[in-house]
Amino acid sequence: MTTDTPAPASRATLVTAARKLPEVTAVFWLLKTVAVTLGETAGDLASITFGFGYAATGVLFLAFFLAVVTAQLQARRYRPALYWSVILGTSMVGTEVSDLLNRGLGHGSAQHGIGYAAGALLLSGVLAAVFAIWWRTGQTRDVENITGRTGESLYWAAILISNTLGTSSGDWLSDDTGLGFRGAFLVIAGMLLVLYVLYRTTTVSTTVLFWLAFILTRPLGAAGGDFLTKPAADGGLGWGTTGSSAALCAVLLLLIADQARRLRAARSVHQ
């Protein structure tokens, strides 16, 4: 799903302008899905496989997120490696916050927290509050035209919470409903398809559709991460958290490098 597509000439202008955020294209959604899937597998790698627990892993990932989001806010224009590092950070932090909230302290899957459904409802309320504050500030919520420190700060707050919400809602869908990660993946993919049809055939706000899709790609990534890590006996590929995280990291780095190369080429042509 993309936002309204500008004409070729104006697109070139947008690429070369001092913009902080990327265009929402098919490549954007591919990068986002890979990044949040890596956030899921990396979170499980640290908290469960390495046994650090949700709290300690969450603190570690939070430090990473704060470092990269601070650099992003200070940057003068869009830098693919930095931007997608922040997206990855929101996914990793969101995974740990969701697991800590829903399951409680520890490093296993036993639930000693408030549960997936309650966690998803609580996070939905927090996300609604962020959007309410955003609306009251008068800052645009059109993600391709956000400018200024306030607007971008609210943008990242919404992304952090939406990725946390996506983790909780995905866990609820795959575990509490009995769908499993395969069934959850198909349901979420179907919902994303509906959003795409609405985008192509209706006048529903592209901003609303963007944020709905943004939330849904997080549980899609969680289900995809489970498919990669779970053993073959459970219907997965059996790569484990280590192999899956390494493969996803390699794919993400290749996609970021390609995007950075294309961006440099576009900027050099229009200088």
Residue pairs with C-beta under 8 A, 6 or more apart in sequence:
1 24
1 29
1 192
1 195
1 196
1 199
1 206
1 209
1 210
1 213
2 23
2 24
2 25
2 26
2 28
2 199
3 23
3 24
3 142
3 143
3 144
3 206
3 207
3 210
4 206
5 11
6 14
11 23
12 266
12 269
12 270
13 270
14 23
14 144
15 23
15 263
15 266
15 267
15 270
16 266
16 267
16 270
16 271
17 77
18 76
18 77
19 77
19 78
19 144
20 72
20 75
20 76
20 77
20 78
20 146
20 147
20 152
21 78
21 83
21 143
21 144
21 146
21 152
21 155
22 28
22 78
22 80
22 83
22 259
23 144
24 143
24 144
24 210
27 255
27 259
29 213
29 217
30 255
31 84
31 87
31 252
31 255
31 256
31 259
32 87
32 214
32 217
33 217
33 220
33 221
33 224
34 221
34 248
34 251
34 252
34 255
35 84
35 87
35 88
35 91
35 221
35 252
36 87
36 88
36 91
36 163
36 166
36 217
36 218
36 221
36 222
37 221
37 222
37 224
37 225
37 228
37 248
38 88
38 91
38 245
38 248
38 249
38 252
39 88
39 90
39 91
39 92
39 94
39 95
39 163
39 221
40 91
40 95
40 167
40 221
40 222
40 225
40 226
41 225
41 228
41 229
41 241
41 244
41 245
41 248
42 92
42 241
42 245
43 57
43 61
43 91
43 92
43 95
43 96
43 99
44 95
44 225
44 229
44 241
45 241
45 242
45 245
46 52
46 57
46 60
46 61
47 53
47 54
47 56
47 57
47 96
47 99
47 107
48 107
48 108
48 109
48 241
49 240
49 241
49 242
51 107
52 60
52 107
53 105
53 106
53 107
54 96
54 99
54 100
54 103
54 105
54 106
54 107
55 96
55 100
55 105
57 96
58 93
58 96
58 97
58 100
61 89
61 92
61 93
61 95
61 96
62 93
64 89
64 92
65 86
65 89
65 90
65 92
65 93
65 160
68 82
68 85
68 86
68 89
69 86
69 89
69 156
71 82
72 79
72 82
72 83
72 85
72 86
72 152
72 156
73 149
73 152
73 153
73 156
75 82
78 263
79 260
80 256
80 259
80 260
80 263
81 256
81 260
84 252
84 256
86 156
86 159
87 159
88 252
90 156
90 159
90 160
90 163
91 163
91 218
91 221
93 160
93 163
93 164
94 160
94 161
94 163
94 164
94 165
94 166
94 167
94 218
95 164
95 167
97 164
98 119
98 123
98 164
98 165
98 167
98 168
98 171
99 167
100 113
101 113
101 114
101 119
101 122
101 123
101 168
102 111
102 113
102 114
102 115
102 116
102 118
102 119
102 168
102 171
103 109
103 110
103 111
103 112
103 113
104 110
104 111
104 112
104 113
105 112
106 112
113 119
114 122
115 176
116 168
116 169
116 171
116 172
116 175
116 176
117 172
117 176
119 168
119 172
120 165
120 168
120 169
120 172
123 161
123 164
123 165
123 168
124 165
126 161
127 158
127 161
127 162
127 165
127 215
130 154
130 157
130 158
130 161
131 141
131 158
131 211
133 154
134 141
134 154
134 158
135 141
137 150
137 151
137 154
139 146
139 148
139 150
139 151
139 154
140 146
140 147
140 151
141 207
142 206
142 207
143 155
143 207
143 210
146 152
146 155
158 211
159 214
162 211
162 214
162 215
162 218
163 218
165 215
165 218
166 215
166 216
166 217
166 218
166 219
166 221
166 222
167 218
167 219
167 222
169 215
169 218
169 219
170 184
170 188
170 218
170 219
170 220
170 222
170 223
171 219
171 222
173 179
173 184
173 187
173 188
173 219
174 180
174 181
174 183
174 184
174 219
174 222
174 223
174 226
177 183
177 184
179 187
180 235
181 222
181 223
181 226
181 227
181 230
181 235
181 236
182 223
182 227
182 235
184 219
184 223
185 220
185 223
185 224
185 227
188 216
188 219
188 220
188 223
189 220
191 216
192 213
192 216
192 217
192 220
195 209
195 212
195 213
195 216
198 204
198 209
199 206
199 209
225 244
226 236
227 235
227 236
227 237
228 236
228 237
228 239
228 243
228 244
228 247
228 248
229 236
229 237
229 238
229 239
229 240
229 241
229 244
230 236
230 237
230 238
231 238
232 238
237 244
239 247
